[in-house]
Amino acid sequence: MINQNAAFEIKYKGPYEDTLGSKPLSDMTSMEESDASVWRYFRKRLHDEYGL
């Protein structure tokens, strides 16, 4: 999980909040929409399980 979160930060050159998290859904490509959904899932799991 932590590795996947890091992979997204590398791919999008920053944390979720500064990248896909601040981009309107209507401006996202289908790949970005998919990545944003998966990234949110991993972030929630990291928060719920590890308090990160």
C-alpha positions as CSV (number, residue, x, y, z in Angstrom):
1,M,0.0,0.0,0.0
2,I,2.7,2.5,0.9
3,N,4.6,1.6,-2.2
4,Q,1.5,2.2,-4.4
5,N,1.0,5.6,-2.8
6,A,4.6,6.4,-3.5
7,A,4.3,5.2,-7.1
8,F,1.4,7.6,-7.6
9,E,3.3,10.5,-6.0
10,I,6.2,9.8,-8.5
11,K,3.8,9.4,-11.5
12,Y,2.0,12.7,-10.8
13,K,5.0,14.5,-9.3
14,G,3.5,15.3,-5.9
15,P,1.0,14.4,-3.3
16,Y,-2.6,13.7,-4.0
17,E,-3.8,17.0,-2.7
18,D,-1.6,18.9,-5.0
19,T,-2.2,16.8,-8.1
20,L,-5.3,14.8,-8.9
21,G,-6.9,15.9,-5.6
22,S,-7.1,19.5,-6.9
23,K,-8.0,18.7,-10.5
24,P,-11.7,18.9,-11.4
25,L,-13.1,15.5,-12.3
26,S,-14.4,17.0,-15.6
27,D,-10.8,17.9,-16.6
28,M,-9.4,14.4,-15.9
29,T,-8.7,11.8,-18.5
30,S,-10.1,8.3,-17.9
31,M,-6.7,7.2,-16.7
32,E,-6.5,10.0,-14.2
33,E,-10.1,9.3,-13.0
34,S,-9.1,5.6,-12.4
35,D,-5.8,6.5,-10.7
36,A,-7.6,9.1,-8.5
37,S,-10.1,6.5,-7.4
38,V,-7.4,3.9,-6.6
39,W,-5.2,6.5,-4.9
40,R,-8.0,7.7,-2.7
41,Y,-8.7,4.1,-1.7
42,F,-5.0,3.5,-0.8
43,R,-4.9,6.8,1.2
44,K,-8.0,5.9,3.1
45,R,-6.6,2.4,4.0
46,L,-3.3,4.0,5.1
47,H,-5.2,6.4,7.3
48,D,-7.6,3.8,8.7
49,E,-4.9,1.1,9.3
50,Y,-1.8,3.1,10.2
51,G,-3.0,6.6,11.0
52,L,-1.0,8.0,8.1
